């Protein structure tokens, strides 16, 4: 699995997600620009001592990610998604794409494959969940479907 954070803004969320990816054996991709400096202490503290366990790639833009992984199946997490995440049958090489905390994925990304826009069910008045929580929910559903490959 690949977790793709499109222009993440909050270092603590990115650090938490890096730790999650390390524990889940998942690659983490960061699409620039980042909303923080890479050496931010809050980022490092949130990731604890897991940084060596997570493969991280930074990409200058979304197109550079697509160019590097041209045959990847992508799913876009958004409150505007038309399908609940558990309705998807995930595969081991899928990419789960998440947008920045304050604005979500832009229309030009969500319009790429509208049937791949997924969401987490919530009560109508809730705007969104924390980014790290959203990644954890969807990632572990995808891993559950694959019977947690490589995890003990």
Chimera marker file (.cmm) of the C-alpha trace (Angstrom):
<marker_set name="trace">
<marker id="1" x="0.000" y="0.000" z="0.000" r="1" g="1" b="0" radius="0.5"/>
<marker id="2" x="0.998" y="3.580" z="-0.573" r="1" g="1" b="0" radius="0.5"/>
<marker id="3" x="-0.183" y="6.506" z="1.536" r="1" g="1" b="0" radius="0.5"/>
<marker id="4" x="-0.013" y="9.763" z="-0.386" r="1" g="1" b="0" radius="0.5"/>
<marker id="5" x="-0.314" y="13.060" z="1.482" r="1" g="1" b="0" radius="0.5"/>
<marker id="6" x="-1.026" y="15.896" z="-0.916" r="1" g="1" b="0" radius="0.5"/>
<marker id="7" x="0.490" y="19.117" z="0.446" r="1" g="1" b="0" radius="0.5"/>
<marker id="8" x="0.149" y="18.255" z="4.146" r="1" g="1" b="0" radius="0.5"/>
<marker id="9" x="0.059" y="21.291" z="6.418" r="1" g="1" b="0" radius="0.5"/>
<marker id="10" x="0.388" y="20.129" z="10.016" r="1" g="1" b="0" radius="0.5"/>
<marker id="11" x="3.694" y="18.531" z="11.019" r="1" g="1" b="0" radius="0.5"/>
<marker id="12" x="2.225" y="16.555" z="13.917" r="1" g="1" b="0" radius="0.5"/>
<marker id="13" x="-0.271" y="14.850" z="11.595" r="1" g="1" b="0" radius="0.5"/>
<marker id="14" x="2.459" y="13.941" z="9.122" r="1" g="1" b="0" radius="0.5"/>
<marker id="15" x="4.627" y="12.605" z="11.954" r="1" g="1" b="0" radius="0.5"/>
<marker id="16" x="1.750" y="10.507" z="13.292" r="1" g="1" b="0" radius="0.5"/>
<marker id="17" x="1.043" y="9.176" z="9.808" r="1" g="1" b="0" radius="0.5"/>
<marker id="18" x="4.722" y="8.326" z="9.316" r="1" g="1" b="0" radius="0.5"/>
<marker id="19" x="4.619" y="6.326" z="12.537" r="1" g="1" b="0" radius="0.5"/>
<marker id="20" x="1.418" y="4.605" z="11.378" r="1" g="1" b="0" radius="0.5"/>
<marker id="21" x="3.004" y="3.738" z="8.028" r="1" g="1" b="0" radius="0.5"/>
<marker id="22" x="6.095" y="2.373" z="9.797" r="1" g="1" b="0" radius="0.5"/>
<marker id="23" x="3.960" y="0.087" z="11.981" r="1" g="1" b="0" radius="0.5"/>
<marker id="24" x="1.839" y="-1.011" z="9.011" r="1" g="1" b="0" radius="0.5"/>
<marker id="25" x="4.717" y="-1.618" z="6.589" r="1" g="1" b="0" radius="0.5"/>
<marker id="26" x="3.357" y="1.001" z="4.227" r="1" g="1" b="0" radius="0.5"/>
<marker id="27" x="5.165" y="3.509" z="2.025" r="1" g="1" b="0" radius="0.5"/>
<marker id="28" x="4.554" y="7.206" z="2.636" r="1" g="1" b="0" radius="0.5"/>
<marker id="29" x="4.623" y="9.743" z="-0.185" r="1" g="1" b="0" radius="0.5"/>
<marker id="30" x="4.582" y="13.482" z="0.457" r="1" g="1" b="0" radius="0.5"/>
<marker id="31" x="3.489" y="15.792" z="-2.336" r="1" g="1" b="0" radius="0.5"/>
<marker id="32" x="5.053" y="19.227" z="-2.067" r="1" g="1" b="0" radius="0.5"/>
<marker id="33" x="4.809" y="21.956" z="-1.110" r="1" g="1" b="0" radius="0.5"/>
<marker id="34" x="4.702" y="20.932" z="2.536" r="1" g="1" b="0" radius="0.5"/>
<marker id="35" x="3.119" y="23.335" z="5.024" r="1" g="1" b="0" radius="0.5"/>
<marker id="36" x="6.110" y="22.978" z="7.360" r="1" g="1" b="0" radius="0.5"/>
<marker id="37" x="9.869" y="22.562" z="7.278" r="1" g="1" b="0" radius="0.5"/>
<marker id="38" x="11.139" y="18.988" z="6.959" r="1" g="1" b="0" radius="0.5"/>
<marker id="39" x="13.295" y="19.414" z="10.071" r="1" g="1" b="0" radius="0.5"/>
<marker id="40" x="10.363" y="20.656" z="12.200" r="1" g="1" b="0" radius="0.5"/>
<marker id="41" x="10.721" y="19.323" z="15.751" r="1" g="1" b="0" radius="0.5"/>
<marker id="42" x="6.961" y="18.683" z="16.016" r="1" g="1" b="0" radius="0.5"/>
<marker id="43" x="7.185" y="16.411" z="12.956" r="1" g="1" b="0" radius="0.5"/>
<marker id="44" x="10.123" y="14.480" z="14.394" r="1" g="1" b="0" radius="0.5"/>
<marker id="45" x="8.552" y="14.204" z="17.868" r="1" g="1" b="0" radius="0.5"/>
<marker id="46" x="5.262" y="12.870" z="16.501" r="1" g="1" b="0" radius="0.5"/>
<marker id="47" x="7.091" y="10.185" z="14.519" r="1" g="1" b="0" radius="0.5"/>
<marker id="48" x="9.151" y="9.214" z="17.569" r="1" g="1" b="0" radius="0.5"/>
<marker id="49" x="11.906" y="6.749" z="16.706" r="1" g="1" b="0" radius="0.5"/>
<marker id="50" x="10.010" y="5.154" z="13.815" r="1" g="1" b="0" radius="0.5"/>
<marker id="51" x="11.569" y="7.253" z="11.039" r="1" g="1" b="0" radius="0.5"/>
<marker id="52" x="14.018" y="4.519" z="10.037" r="1" g="1" b="0" radius="0.5"/>
<marker id="53" x="11.163" y="2.033" z="9.603" r="1" g="1" b="0" radius="0.5"/>
<marker id="54" x="9.106" y="3.966" z="7.065" r="1" g="1" b="0" radius="0.5"/>
<marker id="55" x="10.059" y="4.401" z="3.416" r="1" g="1" b="0" radius="0.5"/>
<marker id="56" x="9.301" y="8.046" z="2.610" r="1" g="1" b="0" radius="0.5"/>
<marker id="57" x="9.429" y="9.677" z="-0.799" r="1" g="1" b="0" radius="0.5"/>
<marker id="58" x="8.914" y="13.350" z="-1.471" r="1" g="1" b="0" radius="0.5"/>
<marker id="59" x="7.529" y="14.461" z="-4.822" r="1" g="1" b="0" radius="0.5"/>
<marker id="60" x="7.685" y="17.973" z="-6.264" r="1" g="1" b="0" radius="0.5"/>
<marker id="61" x="4.055" y="17.762" z="-7.377" r="1" g="1" b="0" radius="0.5"/>
<marker id="62" x="1.241" y="15.291" z="-7.930" r="1" g="1" b="0" radius="0.5"/>
<marker id="63" x="2.194" y="14.718" z="-11.562" r="1" g="1" b="0" radius="0.5"/>
<marker id="64" x="5.678" y="13.569" z="-10.525" r="1" g="1" b="0" radius="0.5"/>
<marker id="65" x="4.036" y="10.961" z="-8.271" r="1" g="1" b="0" radius="0.5"/>
<marker id="66" x="1.831" y="9.802" z="-11.145" r="1" g="1" b="0" radius="0.5"/>
<marker id="67" x="4.837" y="9.639" z="-13.473" r="1" g="1" b="0" radius="0.5"/>
<marker id="68" x="6.748" y="7.453" z="-11.021" r="1" g="1" b="0" radius="0.5"/>
<marker id="69" x="3.796" y="5.091" z="-10.477" r="1" g="1" b="0" radius="0.5"/>
<marker id="70" x="1.925" y="5.129" z="-13.806" r="1" g="1" b="0" radius="0.5"/>
<marker id="71" x="-0.013" y="1.888" z="-13.271" r="1" g="1" b="0" radius="0.5"/>
<marker id="72" x="-1.029" y="2.554" z="-9.687" r="1" g="1" b="0" radius="0.5"/>
<marker id="73" x="-4.687" y="2.365" z="-8.762" r="1" g="1" b="0" radius="0.5"/>
<marker id="74" x="-5.504" y="5.487" z="-6.733" r="1" g="1" b="0" radius="0.5"/>
<marker id="75" x="-8.305" y="6.175" z="-4.284" r="1" g="1" b="0" radius="0.5"/>
<marker id="76" x="-8.981" y="9.730" z="-3.142" r="1" g="1" b="0" radius="0.5"/>
<marker id="77" x="-10.255" y="10.297" z="0.403" r="1" g="1" b="0" radius="0.5"/>
<marker id="78" x="-12.672" y="13.200" z="0.581" r="1" g="1" b="0" radius="0.5"/>
<marker id="79" x="-15.813" y="14.230" z="2.401" r="1" g="1" b="0" radius="0.5"/>
<marker id="80" x="-17.140" y="14.700" z="-1.149" r="1" g="1" b="0" radius="0.5"/>
<marker id="81" x="-16.513" y="11.044" z="-2.029" r="1" g="1" b="0" radius="0.5"/>
<marker id="82" x="-19.461" y="9.158" z="-3.450" r="1" g="1" b="0" radius="0.5"/>
<marker id="83" x="-18.653" y="5.750" z="-1.945" r="1" g="1" b="0" radius="0.5"/>
<marker id="84" x="-17.833" y="4.630" z="1.557" r="1" g="1" b="0" radius="0.5"/>
<marker id="85" x="-14.289" y="3.317" z="1.909" r="1" g="1" b="0" radius="0.5"/>
<marker id="86" x="-15.441" y="-0.158" z="2.998" r="1" g="1" b="0" radius="0.5"/>
<marker id="87" x="-17.259" y="-0.607" z="-0.337" r="1" g="1" b="0" radius="0.5"/>
<marker id="88" x="-13.902" y="-0.771" z="-2.121" r="1" g="1" b="0" radius="0.5"/>
<marker id="89" x="-11.968" y="-4.003" z="-2.629" r="1" g="1" b="0" radius="0.5"/>
<marker id="90" x="-8.415" y="-2.767" z="-2.066" r="1" g="1" b="0" radius="0.5"/>
<marker id="91" x="-5.317" y="-4.390" z="-3.551" r="1" g="1" b="0" radius="0.5"/>
<marker id="92" x="-1.779" y="-4.478" z="-2.147" r="1" g="1" b="0" radius="0.5"/>
<marker id="93" x="-0.330" y="-1.867" z="-4.520" r="1" g="1" b="0" radius="0.5"/>
<marker id="94" x="-3.158" y="0.663" z="-4.268" r="1" g="1" b="0" radius="0.5"/>
<marker id="95" x="-2.477" y="4.283" z="-3.364" r="1" g="1" b="0" radius="0.5"/>
<marker id="96" x="-4.635" y="6.080" z="-0.833" r="1" g="1" b="0" radius="0.5"/>
<marker id="97" x="-4.500" y="9.831" z="-1.440" r="1" g="1" b="0" radius="0.5"/>
<marker id="98" x="-5.352" y="12.378" z="1.263" r="1" g="1" b="0" radius="0.5"/>
<marker id="99" x="-5.550" y="16.140" z="0.968" r="1" g="1" b="0" radius="0.5"/>
<marker id="100" x="-4.319" y="18.979" z="3.160" r="1" g="1" b="0" radius="0.5"/>
<marker id="101" x="-6.004" y="19.403" z="6.510" r="1" g="1" b="0" radius="0.5"/>
<marker id="102" x="-7.669" y="22.776" z="5.890" r="1" g="1" b="0" radius="0.5"/>
<marker id="103" x="-8.972" y="22.348" z="2.353" r="1" g="1" b="0" radius="0.5"/>
<marker id="104" x="-8.908" y="18.705" z="1.247" r="1" g="1" b="0" radius="0.5"/>
<marker id="105" x="-8.044" y="17.524" z="-2.241" r="1" g="1" b="0" radius="0.5"/>
<marker id="106" x="-8.534" y="20.071" z="-5.041" r="1" g="1" b="0" radius="0.5"/>
<marker id="107" x="-11.204" y="19.589" z="-7.732" r="1" g="1" b="0" radius="0.5"/>
<marker id="108" x="-8.608" y="18.789" z="-10.419" r="1" g="1" b="0" radius="0.5"/>
<marker id="109" x="-7.540" y="15.705" z="-8.455" r="1" g="1" b="0" radius="0.5"/>
<marker id="110" x="-11.042" y="14.655" z="-7.399" r="1" g="1" b="0" radius="0.5"/>
<marker id="111" x="-12.237" y="14.898" z="-11.009" r="1" g="1" b="0" radius="0.5"/>
<marker id="112" x="-9.567" y="12.446" z="-12.259" r="1" g="1" b="0" radius="0.5"/>
<marker id="113" x="-11.570" y="9.313" z="-11.366" r="1" g="1" b="0" radius="0.5"/>
<marker id="114" x="-14.791" y="10.302" z="-9.600" r="1" g="1" b="0" radius="0.5"/>
<marker id="115" x="-15.718" y="6.671" z="-8.924" r="1" g="1" b="0" radius="0.5"/>
<marker id="116" x="-12.479" y="6.379" z="-6.901" r="1" g="1" b="0" radius="0.5"/>
<marker id="117" x="-13.446" y="9.198" z="-4.518" r="1" g="1" b="0" radius="0.5"/>
<marker id="118" x="-14.118" y="7.570" z="-1.153" r="1" g="1" b="0" radius="0.5"/>
<marker id="119" x="-15.300" y="8.842" z="2.185" r="1" g="1" b="0" radius="0.5"/>
<marker id="120" x="-15.660" y="7.843" z="5.803" r="1" g="1" b="0" radius="0.5"/>
<marker id="121" x="-19.299" y="7.845" z="6.964" r="1" g="1" b="0" radius="0.5"/>
<marker id="122" x="-20.049" y="10.550" z="9.535" r="1" g="1" b="0" radius="0.5"/>
<marker id="123" x="-23.055" y="12.332" z="10.990" r="1" g="1" b="0" radius="0.5"/>
<marker id="124" x="-24.295" y="15.098" z="8.666" r="1" g="1" b="0" radius="0.5"/>
<marker id="125" x="-23.091" y="18.004" z="10.810" r="1" g="1" b="0" radius="0.5"/>
<marker id="126" x="-19.480" y="16.774" z="11.100" r="1" g="1" b="0" radius="0.5"/>
<marker id="127" x="-17.164" y="18.509" z="8.617" r="1" g="1" b="0" radius="0.5"/>
<marker id="128" x="-14.289" y="16.055" z="8.746" r="1" g="1" b="0" radius="0.5"/>
<marker id="129" x="-12.031" y="13.868" z="10.861" r="1" g="1" b="0" radius="0.5"/>
<marker id="130" x="-8.416" y="14.488" z="11.784" r="1" g="1" b="0" radius="0.5"/>
<marker id="131" x="-6.119" y="13.565" z="8.881" r="1" g="1" b="0" radius="0.5"/>
<marker id="132" x="-4.084" y="11.012" z="10.846" r="1" g="1" b="0" radius="0.5"/>
<marker id="133" x="-7.292" y="9.343" z="12.066" r="1" g="1" b="0" radius="0.5"/>
<marker id="134" x="-8.681" y="9.209" z="8.532" r="1" g="1" b="0" radius="0.5"/>
<marker id="135" x="-5.519" y="7.602" z="7.193" r="1" g="1" b="0" radius="0.5"/>
<marker id="136" x="-5.587" y="5.014" z="9.994" r="1" g="1" b="0" radius="0.5"/>
<marker id="137" x="-9.226" y="4.095" z="9.396" r="1" g="1" b="0" radius="0.5"/>
<marker id="138" x="-8.909" y="3.587" z="5.641" r="1" g="1" b="0" radius="0.5"/>
<marker id="139" x="-5.422" y="2.056" z="5.676" r="1" g="1" b="0" radius="0.5"/>
<marker id="140" x="-6.330" y="-0.592" z="8.216" r="1" g="1" b="0" radius="0.5"/>
<marker id="141" x="-9.506" y="-1.491" z="6.336" r="1" g="1" b="0" radius="0.5"/>
<marker id="142" x="-7.379" y="-2.011" z="3.222" r="1" g="1" b="0" radius="0.5"/>
<marker id="143" x="-4.890" y="-4.119" z="5.187" r="1" g="1" b="0" radius="0.5"/>
<marker id="144" x="-7.707" y="-6.080" z="6.867" r="1" g="1" b="0" radius="0.5"/>
<marker id="145" x="-9.099" y="-7.002" z="3.451" r="1" g="1" b="0" radius="0.5"/>
<marker id="146" x="-5.671" y="-8.382" z="2.537" r="1" g="1" b="0" radius="0.5"/>
<marker id="147" x="-5.433" y="-10.262" z="5.842" r="1" g="1" b="0" radius="0.5"/>
<marker id="148" x="-2.730" y="-7.924" z="7.177" r="1" g="1" b="0" radius="0.5"/>
<marker id="149" x="0.152" y="-9.020" z="4.935" r="1" g="1" b="0" radius="0.5"/>
<marker id="150" x="3.499" y="-9.044" z="6.729" r="1" g="1" b="0" radius="0.5"/>
<marker id="151" x="1.984" y="-7.897" z="10.036" r="1" g="1" b="0" radius="0.5"/>
<marker id="152" x="1.938" y="-9.946" z="13.226" r="1" g="1" b="0" radius="0.5"/>
<link id1="1" id2="2" r="1" g="1" b="0" radius="0.2"/>
<link id1="2" id2="3" r="1" g="1" b="0" radius="0.2"/>
<link id1="3" id2="4" r="1" g="1" b="0" radius="0.2"/>
<link id1="4" id2="5" r="1" g="1" b="0" radius="0.2"/>
<link id1="5" id2="6" r="1" g="1" b="0" radius="0.2"/>
<link id1="6" id2="7" r="1" g="1" b="0" radius="0.2"/>
<link id1="7" id2="8" r="1" g="1" b="0" radius="0.2"/>
<link id1="8" id2="9" r="1" g="1" b="0" radius="0.2"/>
<link id1="9" id2="10" r="1" g="1" b="0" radius="0.2"/>
<link id1="10" id2="11" r="1" g="1" b="0" radius="0.2"/>
<link id1="11" id2="12" r="1" g="1" b="0" radius="0.2"/>
<link id1="12" id2="13" r="1" g="1" b="0" radius="0.2"/>
<link id1="13" id2="14" r="1" g="1" b="0" radius="0.2"/>
<link id1="14" id2="15" r="1" g="1" b="0" radius="0.2"/>
<link id1="15" id2="16" r="1" g="1" b="0" radius="0.2"/>
<link id1="16" id2="17" r="1" g="1" b="0" radius="0.2"/>
<link id1="17" id2="18" r="1" g="1" b="0" radius="0.2"/>
<link id1="18" id2="19" r="1" g="1" b="0" radius="0.2"/>
<link id1="19" id2="20" r="1" g="1" b="0" radius="0.2"/>
<link id1="20" id2="21" r="1" g="1" b="0" radius="0.2"/>
<link id1="21" id2="22" r="1" g="1" b="0" radius="0.2"/>
<link id1="22" id2="23" r="1" g="1" b="0" radius="0.2"/>
<link id1="23" id2="24" r="1" g="1" b="0" radius="0.2"/>
<link id1="24" id2="25" r="1" g="1" b="0" radius="0.2"/>
<link id1="25" id2="26" r="1" g="1" b="0" radius="0.2"/>
<link id1="26" id2="27" r="1" g="1" b="0" radius="0.2"/>
<link id1="27" id2="28" r="1" g="1" b="0" radius="0.2"/>
<link id1="28" id2="29" r="1" g="1" b="0" radius="0.2"/>
<link id1="29" id2="30" r="1" g="1" b="0" radius="0.2"/>
<link id1="30" id2="31" r="1" g="1" b="0" radius="0.2"/>
<link id1="31" id2="32" r="1" g="1" b="0" radius="0.2"/>
<link id1="32" id2="33" r="1" g="1" b="0" radius="0.2"/>
<link id1="33" id2="34" r="1" g="1" b="0" radius="0.2"/>
<link id1="34" id2="35" r="1" g="1" b="0" radius="0.2"/>
<link id1="35" id2="36" r="1" g="1" b="0" radius="0.2"/>
<link id1="36" id2="37" r="1" g="1" b="0" radius="0.2"/>
<link id1="37" id2="38" r="1" g="1" b="0" radius="0.2"/>
<link id1="38" id2="39" r="1" g="1" b="0" radius="0.2"/>
<link id1="39" id2="40" r="1" g="1" b="0" radius="0.2"/>
<link id1="40" id2="41" r="1" g="1" b="0" radius="0.2"/>
<link id1="41" id2="42" r="1" g="1" b="0" radius="0.2"/>
<link id1="42" id2="43" r="1" g="1" b="0" radius="0.2"/>
<link id1="43" id2="44" r="1" g="1" b="0" radius="0.2"/>
<link id1="44" id2="45" r="1" g="1" b="0" radius="0.2"/>
<link id1="45" id2="46" r="1" g="1" b="0" radius="0.2"/>
<link id1="46" id2="47" r="1" g="1" b="0" radius="0.2"/>
<link id1="47" id2="48" r="1" g="1" b="0" radius="0.2"/>
<link id1="48" id2="49" r="1" g="1" b="0" radius="0.2"/>
<link id1="49" id2="50" r="1" g="1" b="0" radius="0.2"/>
<link id1="50" id2="51" r="1" g="1" b="0" radius="0.2"/>
<link id1="51" id2="52" r="1" g="1" b="0" radius="0.2"/>
<link id1="52" id2="53" r="1" g="1" b="0" radius="0.2"/>
<link id1="53" id2="54" r="1" g="1" b="0" radius="0.2"/>
<link id1="54" id2="55" r="1" g="1" b="0" radius="0.2"/>
<link id1="55" id2="56" r="1" g="1" b="0" radius="0.2"/>
<link id1="56" id2="57" r="1" g="1" b="0" radius="0.2"/>
<link id1="57" id2="58" r="1" g="1" b="0" radius="0.2"/>
<link id1="58" id2="59" r="1" g="1" b="0" radius="0.2"/>
<link id1="59" id2="60" r="1" g="1" b="0" radius="0.2"/>
<link id1="60" id2="61" r="1" g="1" b="0" radius="0.2"/>
<link id1="61" id2="62" r="1" g="1" b="0" radius="0.2"/>
<link id1="62" id2="63" r="1" g="1" b="0" radius="0.2"/>
<link id1="63" id2="64" r="1" g="1" b="0" radius="0.2"/>
<link id1="64" id2="65" r="1" g="1" b="0" radius="0.2"/>
<link id1="65" id2="66" r="1" g="1" b="0" radius="0.2"/>
<link id1="66" id2="67" r="1" g="1" b="0" radius="0.2"/>
<link id1="67" id2="68" r="1" g="1" b="0" radius="0.2"/>
<link id1="68" id2="69" r="1" g="1" b="0" radius="0.2"/>
<link id1="69" id2="70" r="1" g="1" b="0" radius="0.2"/>
<link id1="70" id2="71" r="1" g="1" b="0" radius="0.2"/>
<link id1="71" id2="72" r="1" g="1" b="0" radius="0.2"/>
<link id1="72" id2="73" r="1" g="1" b="0" radius="0.2"/>
<link id1="73" id2="74" r="1" g="1" b="0" radius="0.2"/>
<link id1="74" id2="75" r="1" g="1" b="0" radius="0.2"/>
<link id1="75" id2="76" r="1" g="1" b="0" radius="0.2"/>
<link id1="76" id2="77" r="1" g="1" b="0" radius="0.2"/>
<link id1="77" id2="78" r="1" g="1" b="0" radius="0.2"/>
<link id1="78" id2="79" r="1" g="1" b="0" radius="0.2"/>
<link id1="79" id2="80" r="1" g="1" b="0" radius="0.2"/>
<link id1="80" id2="81" r="1" g="1" b="0" radius="0.2"/>
<link id1="81" id2="82" r="1" g="1" b="0" radius="0.2"/>
<link id1="82" id2="83" r="1" g="1" b="0" radius="0.2"/>
<link id1="83" id2="84" r="1" g="1" b="0" radius="0.2"/>
<link id1="84" id2="85" r="1" g="1" b="0" radius="0.2"/>
<link id1="85" id2="86" r="1" g="1" b="0" radius="0.2"/>
<link id1="86" id2="87" r="1" g="1" b="0" radius="0.2"/>
<link id1="87" id2="88" r="1" g="1" b="0" radius="0.2"/>
<link id1="88" id2="89" r="1" g="1" b="0" radius="0.2"/>
<link id1="89" id2="90" r="1" g="1" b="0" radius="0.2"/>
<link id1="90" id2="91" r="1" g="1" b="0" radius="0.2"/>
<link id1="91" id2="92" r="1" g="1" b="0" radius="0.2"/>
<link id1="92" id2="93" r="1" g="1" b="0" radius="0.2"/>
<link id1="93" id2="94" r="1" g="1" b="0" radius="0.2"/>
<link id1="94" id2="95" r="1" g="1" b="0" radius="0.2"/>
<link id1="95" id2="96" r="1" g="1" b="0" radius="0.2"/>
<link id1="96" id2="97" r="1" g="1" b="0" radius="0.2"/>
<link id1="97" id2="98" r="1" g="1" b="0" radius="0.2"/>
<link id1="98" id2="99" r="1" g="1" b="0" radius="0.2"/>
<link id1="99" id2="100" r="1" g="1" b="0" radius="0.2"/>
<link id1="100" id2="101" r="1" g="1" b="0" radius="0.2"/>
<link id1="101" id2="102" r="1" g="1" b="0" radius="0.2"/>
<link id1="102" id2="103" r="1" g="1" b="0" radius="0.2"/>
<link id1="103" id2="104" r="1" g="1" b="0" radius="0.2"/>
<link id1="104" id2="105" r="1" g="1" b="0" radius="0.2"/>
<link id1="105" id2="106" r="1" g="1" b="0" radius="0.2"/>
<link id1="106" id2="107" r="1" g="1" b="0" radius="0.2"/>
<link id1="107" id2="108" r="1" g="1" b="0" radius="0.2"/>
<link id1="108" id2="109" r="1" g="1" b="0" radius="0.2"/>
<link id1="109" id2="110" r="1" g="1" b="0" radius="0.2"/>
<link id1="110" id2="111" r="1" g="1" b="0" radius="0.2"/>
<link id1="111" id2="112" r="1" g="1" b="0" radius="0.2"/>
<link id1="112" id2="113" r="1" g="1" b="0" radius="0.2"/>
<link id1="113" id2="114" r="1" g="1" b="0" radius="0.2"/>
<link id1="114" id2="115" r="1" g="1" b="0" radius="0.2"/>
<link id1="115" id2="116" r="1" g="1" b="0" radius="0.2"/>
<link id1="116" id2="117" r="1" g="1" b="0" radius="0.2"/>
<link id1="117" id2="118" r="1" g="1" b="0" radius="0.2"/>
<link id1="118" id2="119" r="1" g="1" b="0" radius="0.2"/>
<link id1="119" id2="120" r="1" g="1" b="0" radius="0.2"/>
<link id1="120" id2="121" r="1" g="1" b="0" radius="0.2"/>
<link id1="121" id2="122" r="1" g="1" b="0" radius="0.2"/>
<link id1="122" id2="123" r="1" g="1" b="0" radius="0.2"/>
<link id1="123" id2="124" r="1" g="1" b="0" radius="0.2"/>
<link id1="124" id2="125" r="1" g="1" b="0" radius="0.2"/>
<link id1="125" id2="126" r="1" g="1" b="0" radius="0.2"/>
<link id1="126" id2="127" r="1" g="1" b="0" radius="0.2"/>
<link id1="127" id2="128" r="1" g="1" b="0" radius="0.2"/>
<link id1="128" id2="129" r="1" g="1" b="0" radius="0.2"/>
<link id1="129" id2="130" r="1" g="1" b="0" radius="0.2"/>
<link id1="130" id2="131" r="1" g="1" b="0" radius="0.2"/>
<link id1="131" id2="132" r="1" g="1" b="0" radius="0.2"/>
<link id1="132" id2="133" r="1" g="1" b="0" radius="0.2"/>
<link id1="133" id2="134" r="1" g="1" b="0" radius="0.2"/>
<link id1="134" id2="135" r="1" g="1" b="0" radius="0.2"/>
<link id1="135" id2="136" r="1" g="1" b="0" radius="0.2"/>
<link id1="136" id2="137" r="1" g="1" b="0" radius="0.2"/>
<link id1="137" id2="138" r="1" g="1" b="0" radius="0.2"/>
<link id1="138" id2="139" r="1" g="1" b="0" radius="0.2"/>
<link id1="139" id2="140" r="1" g="1" b="0" radius="0.2"/>
<link id1="140" id2="141" r="1" g="1" b="0" radius="0.2"/>
<link id1="141" id2="142" r="1" g="1" b="0" radius="0.2"/>
<link id1="142" id2="143" r="1" g="1" b="0" radius="0.2"/>
<link id1="143" id2="144" r="1" g="1" b="0" radius="0.2"/>
<link id1="144" id2="145" r="1" g="1" b="0" radius="0.2"/>
<link id1="145" id2="146" r="1" g="1" b="0" radius="0.2"/>
<link id1="146" id2="147" r="1" g="1" b="0" radius="0.2"/>
<link id1="147" id2="148" r="1" g="1" b="0" radius="0.2"/>
<link id1="148" id2="149" r="1" g="1" b="0" radius="0.2"/>
<link id1="149" id2="150" r="1" g="1" b="0" radius="0.2"/>
<link id1="150" id2="151" r="1" g="1" b="0" radius="0.2"/>
<link id1="151" id2="152" r="1" g="1" b="0" radius="0.2"/>
</marker_set>
